[in-house]
Amino acid sequence: MAKKSNTHHVVPNNEKGGWDVKRGGSDRASSHHSTKKEAVDTAREVSRNQKTELKIHNKDGKISQSDSHGNDPYPPEG
């Protein structure tokens, strides 16, 4: 059994239009959304629940923003 990636990504869907939420290393989208905001909102909730890193991409595919949800290698003390 393959190890699950510890990231989720919000990426543009060039075939259908809109935005997809994908688990890192997966070919298939977990969900598809018509707007980036909807995709980011869904991805944040999933990422928080699964304690993964979230990578938000621009239309050109480059990462524009990253969020850590419970998998931060340097958690703050206290």
TAHUHU-V194631 format. One line per field, one symbol per residue. psi: psi as a letter, one per 40 degrees, with the letter a starting at -180 (. if undefined). A space follows every 50 residues. Layout:
# TAHUHU-V194631
psi=???
This chain:
# TAHUHU-V194631
psi=hihiifiiihiihddeiaiihihheidiidiiididddddddddddddde fiihhhiideeihdiiihgefhegiii.
